[in-house]
Amino acid sequence: MNADELANVRAAYDREMRRDALPDTAGARVERAGAVVRQTADGPGWNGVLWSDLDEETADAEIAAQSAYFAGRGAGEFEWKLYGHDRPADLGGRLRAAGFVPEPAETLMVGRVDELAALPVEPPEGITLRAVTDEAGVDLMMDVHAKAFAAERPAIRHLLLTLLRDEPETLAAVVAMAGDTPVSAARMEMRPGSSFAGLWGGGTLPQWRGRGIYRLLVAHRARIAAARGIRYLQVDASPASRPILDRLGFAALGTTVPYVWTAKP
């Protein structure tokens, strides 16, 4: 993508996936509240700020207002998802001063679905793909994630089960199997009417890395997106994933950092 196309894609992403975002589940709510767009959800659902329109005069008051709002709802934590092009330029510093803790930075990357769907890939020897359509499939994904990322992710399990129950058409999840053993897993989330689908997960067991499974799962999901008429795939890429995505033809739109506020005990 050239510079003009990247600018246009980033503007479309900001508009569709942030300013005019849809809830990530049927039970969540997205609303415009003053100069921010936020999502609220009950239970283990995701709570946070998706988009903001702030400046040096308004930022601190808005940060305080959102902190008070989520605290008032009894949220144990919420996330302010900050992008490198958000304003004011020192918004990250202001969030830290207000008690938010930044998680590791990721790179916002976007690829064209038509190009990614055409990637010439074959499953590595001994690997088959299993579509996730039920709780048993979700448990296979969670097994992979626990081993690949060395962390349990109950909120992700809740999200997947909720989408499969309420909006299965918005989710495409897949597990790569070596015989009866799950060795890699990934998902794609597709909100109705959006030009973008989000790629998430992509965890592979250490002993199975470097064999082309990650590439296979990207192409597999791209073909599903192409059949739905989706134009772009989006990834919040870790430093480990970015080189692979670069080689597959993804382009960087900027950086993103989750800033997390946690309620005081």
C-alpha contacts under 8 A as a table, 3 or more apart, distances in Angstrom:
res1	aa1	res2	aa2	distance
1	M	5	E	5.82
1	M	6	L	6.06
1	M	251	A	6.94
2	N	5	E	5.40
2	N	6	L	6.18
3	A	6	L	5.10
3	A	7	A	6.20
4	D	7	A	5.16
4	D	8	N	6.28
5	E	8	N	5.04
5	E	9	V	6.05
6	L	9	V	5.09
6	L	10	R	6.06
6	L	251	A	7.96
6	L	253	L	6.63
7	A	10	R	5.17
7	A	11	A	6.20
7	A	253	L	7.94
8	N	11	A	5.12
8	N	12	A	6.21
9	V	12	A	5.01
9	V	13	Y	6.07
10	R	13	Y	4.95
10	R	14	D	6.12
10	R	253	L	6.26
11	A	14	D	5.13
11	A	15	R	6.18
12	A	15	R	5.06
12	A	16	E	5.94
13	Y	16	E	5.31
13	Y	17	M	5.38
13	Y	18	R	7.05
13	Y	196	F	7.50
14	D	17	M	5.75
14	D	18	R	5.06
14	D	19	R	6.12
14	D	51	W	7.81
15	R	18	R	5.76
15	R	19	R	4.96
15	R	20	D	5.71
15	R	21	A	7.71
16	E	19	R	6.40
16	E	20	D	5.15
16	E	21	A	5.75
16	E	194	S	6.59
16	E	195	S	7.80
17	M	20	D	6.31
17	M	21	A	4.68
17	M	22	L	7.48
17	M	194	S	7.85
17	M	196	F	7.80
18	R	21	A	4.85
18	R	37	V	7.39
18	R	50	L	5.30
18	R	51	W	5.29
19	R	37	V	6.23
19	R	50	L	7.25
19	R	51	W	5.61
19	R	52	S	7.85
21	A	30	V	7.06
21	A	50	L	7.92
22	L	30	V	6.38
22	L	191	R	6.99
23	P	26	A	6.73
23	P	27	G	7.94
23	P	28	A	5.51
23	P	29	R	5.55
23	P	30	V	5.48
23	P	39	Q	6.80
24	D	28	A	6.72
24	D	191	R	7.72
25	T	28	A	5.46
25	T	159	L	7.61
25	T	162	T	7.21
25	T	163	L	6.46
25	T	166	D	7.99
25	T	167	E	7.68
26	A	29	R	7.94
26	A	166	D	6.91
26	A	167	E	7.42
27	G	41	A	6.89
27	G	42	D	7.88
28	A	39	Q	6.87
28	A	40	T	5.84
28	A	41	A	4.55
28	A	42	D	7.27
28	A	45	G	7.49
29	R	39	Q	5.50
29	R	40	T	5.39
29	R	41	A	6.51
30	V	37	V	6.94
30	V	38	R	5.61
30	V	39	Q	4.35
30	V	40	T	6.56
31	E	37	V	5.66
31	E	38	R	5.72
31	E	39	Q	6.59
32	R	35	A	7.33
32	R	36	V	5.91
32	R	37	V	4.45
32	R	38	R	6.60
33	A	36	V	5.45
33	A	37	V	6.04
33	A	38	R	7.31
35	A	52	S	5.62
35	A	53	D	5.24
35	A	54	L	6.60
35	A	62	E	7.59
36	V	49	V	6.81
36	V	50	L	7.49
36	V	51	W	5.58
36	V	52	S	4.20
36	V	53	D	6.40
37	V	49	V	5.92
37	V	50	L	5.60
37	V	51	W	5.14
37	V	52	S	6.35
38	R	47	N	7.53
38	R	48	G	5.55
38	R	49	V	4.24
38	R	50	L	5.49
38	R	51	W	7.21
39	Q	46	W	7.29
39	Q	47	N	5.39
39	Q	48	G	5.43
39	Q	49	V	6.45
39	Q	50	L	7.25
40	T	45	G	7.89
40	T	46	W	6.90
40	T	47	N	4.77
40	T	48	G	6.81
41	A	44	P	7.67
41	A	45	G	5.04
41	A	46	W	5.97
41	A	47	N	5.82
42	D	45	G	5.72
44	P	155	A	5.52
44	P	158	H	7.18
45	G	155	A	6.75
45	G	158	H	7.77
45	G	159	L	7.07
46	W	78	F	7.45
47	N	75	A	7.86
47	N	77	E	7.55
47	N	78	F	5.00
47	N	79	E	6.43
48	G	78	F	4.94
48	G	79	E	4.41
48	G	80	W	5.47
48	G	81	K	7.23
49	V	52	S	7.57
49	V	78	F	7.98
49	V	79	E	6.32
49	V	80	W	4.69
49	V	81	K	6.05
50	L	80	W	6.80
50	L	81	K	5.78
50	L	82	L	7.96
51	W	81	K	7.58
51	W	82	L	7.99
52	S	86	D	7.60
53	D	86	D	7.95
53	D	87	R	7.07
54	L	57	E	7.88
54	L	58	T	5.81
54	L	59	A	5.37
54	L	87	R	5.94
54	L	88	P	6.31
55	D	58	T	5.46
55	D	59	A	5.69
55	D	87	R	6.05
55	D	88	P	4.92
56	E	59	A	5.77
56	E	60	D	7.88
56	E	88	P	5.84
57	E	60	D	7.58
58	T	61	A	5.71
58	T	62	E	6.25
59	A	62	E	5.23
59	A	63	I	6.15
59	A	88	P	7.48
59	A	91	L	7.27
59	A	94	R	7.81
60	D	63	I	5.14
60	D	64	A	6.25
60	D	94	R	6.79
61	A	64	A	5.12
61	A	65	A	6.09
62	E	65	A	4.88
62	E	66	Q	6.16
63	I	66	Q	5.33
63	I	67	S	6.18
63	I	95	L	7.09
63	I	98	A	7.51
64	A	67	S	5.12
64	A	68	A	6.13
64	A	98	A	7.56
65	A	68	A	5.16
65	A	69	Y	6.10
66	Q	69	Y	4.90
66	Q	70	F	6.21
67	S	70	F	5.48
67	S	71	A	6.03
67	S	261	W	7.63
68	A	71	A	5.07
68	A	72	G	5.91
69	Y	72	G	5.09
69	Y	73	R	6.44
70	F	73	R	5.03
70	F	74	G	6.51
70	F	75	A	5.54
70	F	77	E	7.82
70	F	78	F	7.13
71	A	74	G	5.13
71	A	75	A	5.63
71	A	76	G	7.52
71	A	263	A	6.82
72	G	75	A	7.52
75	A	78	F	6.90
75	A	263	A	7.30
76	G	262	T	5.87
76	G	263	A	5.19
77	E	260	V	6.79
77	E	261	W	5.33
77	E	262	T	4.26
77	E	263	A	5.87
78	F	260	V	5.81
78	F	261	W	5.44
78	F	262	T	6.81
79	E	258	P	6.11
79	E	259	Y	5.49
79	E	260	V	4.49
79	E	261	W	6.25
80	W	258	P	5.91
80	W	259	Y	5.04
80	W	260	V	6.36
80	W	261	W	7.92
81	K	256	T	6.96
81	K	257	V	6.10
81	K	258	P	4.61
81	K	259	Y	6.17
82	L	86	D	6.76
82	L	92	G	7.34
82	L	256	T	5.61
82	L	257	V	5.28
82	L	258	P	6.07
82	L	259	Y	7.00
83	Y	86	D	5.41
83	Y	254	G	7.23
83	Y	255	T	5.72
83	Y	256	T	4.33
83	Y	257	V	6.41
84	G	254	G	6.01
84	G	255	T	5.10
84	G	256	T	6.05
85	H	89	A	7.65
85	H	254	G	7.39
86	D	89	A	6.75
86	D	91	L	7.60
87	R	90	D	7.38
87	R	91	L	6.43
88	P	91	L	5.35
89	A	92	G	7.77
90	D	93	G	5.31
90	D	94	R	6.41
91	L	94	R	5.01
91	L	95	L	6.19
92	G	95	L	5.10
92	G	96	R	6.28
92	G	259	Y	7.92
93	G	96	R	5.10
93	G	97	A	6.17
94	R	97	A	5.02
94	R	98	A	6.30
95	L	98	A	5.05
95	L	99	G	6.55
95	L	100	F	5.36
95	L	101	V	7.90
95	L	259	Y	7.26
96	R	99	G	5.18
96	R	100	F	4.74
96	R	101	V	6.05
96	R	102	P	7.46
96	R	259	Y	7.94
97	A	100	F	7.21
99	G	261	W	6.52
100	F	259	Y	5.57
100	F	260	V	5.10
100	F	261	W	4.57
100	F	262	T	7.47
101	V	259	Y	5.32
101	V	260	V	5.13
101	V	261	W	6.53
102	P	257	V	6.54
102	P	258	P	5.83
102	P	259	Y	4.31
102	P	260	V	6.25
103	E	257	V	6.30
103	E	258	P	5.53
103	E	259	Y	6.25
103	E	260	V	7.44
104	P	257	V	6.46
104	P	258	P	7.60
105	A	238	S	7.68
105	A	255	T	6.68
105	A	256	T	5.82
105	A	257	V	4.65
105	A	258	P	7.51
106	E	236	D	5.67
106	E	237	A	5.28
106	E	238	S	5.17
106	E	239	P	7.08
106	E	255	T	5.69
106	E	256	T	5.36
106	E	257	V	6.33
107	T	235	V	7.82
107	T	236	D	5.53
107	T	237	A	4.99
107	T	238	S	6.72
107	T	239	P	7.90
107	T	242	R	7.44
107	T	252	A	6.53
107	T	253	L	7.49
107	T	254	G	5.88
107	T	255	T	4.43
107	T	256	T	6.07
108	L	234	Q	7.14
108	L	235	V	5.92
108	L	236	D	4.78
108	L	237	A	6.30
108	L	252	A	5.81
108	L	253	L	5.47
108	L	254	G	5.40
108	L	255	T	5.47
108	L	256	T	6.33
109	M	234	Q	5.67
109	M	235	V	5.19
109	M	236	D	6.37
109	M	237	A	6.72
109	M	245	L	7.99
109	M	250	F	5.96
109	M	251	A	5.32
109	M	252	A	4.40
109	M	253	L	5.72
109	M	254	G	7.51
110	V	232	Y	6.37
110	V	233	L	5.52
110	V	234	Q	4.54
110	V	235	V	6.45
110	V	250	F	5.25
110	V	251	A	5.39
110	V	252	A	6.52
110	V	253	L	7.09
111	G	115	E	7.83
111	G	116	L	7.14
111	G	232	Y	5.55
111	G	233	L	5.28
111	G	234	Q	6.69
111	G	249	G	6.33
111	G	250	F	4.27
111	G	251	A	6.26
112	R	115	E	5.56
112	R	116	L	6.33
112	R	231	R	6.05
112	R	232	Y	4.75
112	R	233	L	6.47
112	R	250	F	7.55
113	V	116	L	5.12
113	V	117	A	5.84
113	V	222	A	5.60
113	V	223	R	7.64
113	V	225	A	6.84
113	V	226	A	6.03
113	V	230	I	6.92
113	V	231	R	5.31
113	V	232	Y	5.08
113	V	233	L	6.14
114	D	117	A	5.30
114	D	118	A	6.47
114	D	222	A	7.70
114	D	226	A	6.41
114	D	231	R	7.24
115	E	118	A	5.32
115	E	119	L	6.81
116	L	119	L	5.36
116	L	218	V	7.55
116	L	219	A	5.76
116	L	222	A	5.83
116	L	223	R	7.75
116	L	248	L	7.29
116	L	249	G	7.68
117	A	219	A	5.35
117	A	220	H	7.28
117	A	221	R	7.90
117	A	222	A	4.75
117	A	223	R	4.65
117	A	226	A	6.80
118	A	219	A	7.55
118	A	223	R	7.88
119	L	219	A	6.27
121	V	215	R	7.58
121	V	216	L	6.08
121	V	219	A	7.41
122	E	216	L	7.00
123	P	126	G	7.85
123	P	127	I	5.81
123	P	128	T	6.81
123	P	212	G	7.75
123	P	213	I	7.10
123	P	216	L	6.52
124	P	127	I	5.58
124	P	211	R	6.66
124	P	212	G	6.77
124	P	213	I	6.99
126	G	178	A	5.68
126	G	179	G	6.98
127	I	176	A	6.33
127	I	177	M	5.51
127	I	178	A	4.93
127	I	179	G	7.25
128	T	176	A	5.74
128	T	177	M	5.27
128	T	178	A	6.70
128	T	179	G	7.76
129	L	174	V	6.55
129	L	175	V	5.75
129	L	176	A	4.63
129	L	177	M	6.06
130	R	174	V	5.57
130	R	175	V	5.15
130	R	176	A	6.30
130	R	177	M	7.01
131	A	137	G	7.56
131	A	172	A	7.60
131	A	173	A	6.03
131	A	174	V	4.51
131	A	175	V	6.47
132	V	137	G	4.69
132	V	138	V	6.36
132	V	172	A	7.47
132	V	173	A	5.18
132	V	174	V	5.32
132	V	175	V	6.97
133	T	137	G	6.31
133	T	138	V	7.79
133	T	164	L	6.78
133	T	173	A	7.78
134	D	137	G	5.40
134	D	138	V	6.44
134	D	161	L	7.63
134	D	164	L	7.09
135	E	138	V	4.94
135	E	139	D	6.17
135	E	161	L	6.74
136	A	139	D	5.14
136	A	140	L	6.48
137	G	140	L	5.08
137	G	141	M	6.45
137	G	175	V	7.72
138	V	141	M	5.03
138	V	142	M	6.24
138	V	157	R	6.76
138	V	160	L	6.99
138	V	161	L	7.30
139	D	142	M	4.98
139	D	143	D	6.13
139	D	157	R	7.83
140	L	143	D	5.08
140	L	144	V	6.45
140	L	175	V	7.25
140	L	182	P	6.28
141	M	144	V	5.19
141	M	145	H	6.23
141	M	174	V	7.93
141	M	175	V	6.37
141	M	182	P	7.57
141	M	184	S	7.70
141	M	185	A	5.52
141	M	186	A	7.62
142	M	145	H	5.00
142	M	146	A	6.01
142	M	152	E	7.53
142	M	153	R	7.26
142	M	157	R	6.93
143	D	146	A	5.28
143	D	147	K	6.45
143	D	182	P	7.63
144	V	147	K	5.31
144	V	148	A	5.86
144	V	182	P	6.35
144	V	183	V	6.13
144	V	184	S	5.96
144	V	185	A	6.41
144	V	203	G	6.82
144	V	204	T	6.92
144	V	205	L	6.78
145	H	148	A	5.03
145	H	149	F	5.54
145	H	150	A	7.28
145	H	151	A	7.11
145	H	152	E	7.33
145	H	153	R	7.74
145	H	185	A	7.40
145	H	201	G	7.69
145	H	203	G	5.95
145	H	204	T	7.81
146	A	149	F	5.64
146	A	150	A	5.03
146	A	151	A	4.90
146	A	152	E	5.21
146	A	153	R	7.46
147	K	150	A	5.19
147	K	151	A	7.37
147	K	205	L	6.40
148	A	203	G	5.51
148	A	204	T	5.56
148	A	205	L	4.89
148	A	206	P	6.64
149	F	203	G	7.01
153	R	156	I	5.48
153	R	157	R	6.59
154	P	157	R	5.02
154	P	158	H	6.20
155	A	158	H	5.06
155	A	159	L	6.17
156	I	159	L	4.96
156	I	160	L	6.16
157	R	160	L	5.24
157	R	161	L	6.21
158	H	161	L	5.29
158	H	162	T	6.03
159	L	162	T	5.11
159	L	163	L	6.17
160	L	163	L	5.21
160	L	164	L	6.11
161	L	164	L	5.14
161	L	165	R	6.11
162	T	165	R	5.18
162	T	166	D	5.97
162	T	167	E	7.70
163	L	166	D	5.22
163	L	167	E	4.85
163	L	168	P	5.51
163	L	170	T	7.18
163	L	171	L	6.75
164	L	167	E	5.86
164	L	168	P	4.36
164	L	171	L	7.24
165	R	168	P	6.44
167	E	170	T	5.73
167	E	171	L	7.51
168	P	171	L	5.57
169	E	172	A	7.71
169	E	190	M	7.95
170	T	189	E	5.70
170	T	190	M	4.71
170	T	191	R	5.91
170	T	192	P	7.40
171	L	187	R	7.06
171	L	188	M	5.79
171	L	189	E	4.87
171	L	190	M	6.23
172	A	187	R	5.57
172	A	188	M	5.09
172	A	189	E	6.65
172	A	221	R	7.26
172	A	224	I	7.88
173	A	185	A	7.63
173	A	186	A	5.87
173	A	187	R	4.02
173	A	188	M	6.21
174	V	185	A	5.77
174	V	186	A	5.67
174	V	187	R	6.20
174	V	217	L	7.78
175	V	182	P	6.41
175	V	183	V	7.46
175	V	184	S	5.78
175	V	185	A	4.33
175	V	186	A	6.66
176	A	182	P	5.90
176	A	183	V	5.78
176	A	184	S	5.00
176	A	185	A	6.04
176	A	213	I	7.64
177	M	180	D	6.27
177	M	181	T	5.45
177	M	182	P	4.49
177	M	183	V	5.76
177	M	184	S	7.25
178	A	181	T	5.14
178	A	182	P	6.31
178	A	183	V	6.56
182	P	185	A	7.68
183	V	204	T	5.80
183	V	205	L	5.43
183	V	208	W	6.86
184	S	202	G	6.80
184	S	203	G	5.52
184	S	204	T	4.15
184	S	205	L	6.29
184	S	213	I	7.36
184	S	214	Y	7.87
185	A	201	G	6.59
185	A	202	G	5.57
185	A	203	G	5.72
185	A	204	T	6.76
186	A	199	L	7.49
186	A	200	W	5.99
186	A	201	G	4.55
186	A	202	G	4.43
186	A	203	G	6.74
186	A	217	L	6.99
187	R	199	L	6.04
187	R	200	W	5.36
187	R	201	G	6.16
187	R	202	G	7.49
187	R	221	R	7.83
188	M	197	A	6.50
188	M	198	G	5.45
188	M	199	L	4.64
188	M	200	W	6.12
188	M	221	R	6.71
189	E	197	A	5.70
189	E	198	G	5.21
189	E	199	L	6.73
189	E	200	W	7.86
190	M	194	S	7.35
190	M	196	F	7.23
190	M	197	A	4.81
190	M	198	G	6.70
191	R	194	S	5.86
191	R	197	A	7.24
194	S	197	A	7.38
194	S	230	I	7.17
195	S	230	I	5.18
195	S	231	R	5.24
195	S	232	Y	6.12
196	F	230	I	6.20
196	F	231	R	6.31
196	F	232	Y	4.82
196	F	233	L	5.62
196	F	234	Q	6.49
197	A	225	A	7.27
197	A	230	I	6.99
197	A	232	Y	6.44
197	A	233	L	5.02
197	A	234	Q	6.07
198	G	233	L	5.86
198	G	234	Q	4.81
198	G	235	V	6.02
199	L	202	G	7.99
199	L	218	V	7.97
199	L	233	L	6.72
199	L	234	Q	6.01
199	L	235	V	5.33
200	W	235	V	6.91
200	W	236	D	7.89
202	G	214	Y	6.33
202	G	217	L	7.52
203	G	214	Y	7.98
204	T	208	W	6.48
204	T	209	R	6.16
204	T	213	I	7.79
204	T	214	Y	7.44
205	L	208	W	5.47
205	L	209	R	6.57
206	P	209	R	5.42
208	W	211	R	6.43
208	W	213	I	7.94
209	R	212	G	7.47
209	R	213	I	7.32
210	G	213	I	7.64
212	G	215	R	5.27
212	G	216	L	6.18
213	I	216	L	4.90
213	I	217	L	6.22
214	Y	217	L	5.24
214	Y	218	V	6.36
215	R	218	V	5.17
215	R	219	A	6.30
215	R	244	I	7.75
215	R	248	L	7.73
216	L	219	A	5.25
216	L	220	H	6.05
217	L	220	H	4.98
217	L	221	R	6.20
218	V	221	R	5.38
218	V	222	A	6.10
219	A	222	A	4.93
219	A	223	R	6.27
220	H	223	R	5.41
220	H	224	I	6.72
221	R	224	I	5.10
221	R	225	A	6.25
222	A	225	A	4.96
222	A	226	A	6.05
222	A	233	L	7.32
223	R	226	A	5.00
223	R	227	A	6.33
224	I	227	A	5.24
224	I	228	R	6.58
225	A	228	R	5.07
225	A	229	G	6.39
225	A	230	I	5.29
225	A	231	R	7.76
226	A	229	G	5.11
226	A	230	I	5.71
226	A	231	R	7.27
227	A	230	I	7.69
236	D	256	T	7.45
237	A	240	A	7.77
237	A	241	S	5.59
237	A	242	R	5.48
238	S	241	S	5.19
238	S	242	R	6.09
239	P	242	R	5.40
239	P	243	P	7.52
240	A	243	P	6.78
240	A	244	I	7.87
241	S	244	I	5.50
241	S	245	L	6.32
242	R	245	L	5.06
242	R	246	D	6.01
243	P	246	D	5.02
243	P	247	R	6.37
244	I	247	R	5.23
244	I	248	L	6.40
245	L	248	L	4.96
245	L	249	G	6.38
245	L	250	F	5.38
246	D	249	G	5.32
246	D	250	F	5.22
246	D	251	A	6.70
247	R	250	F	7.42
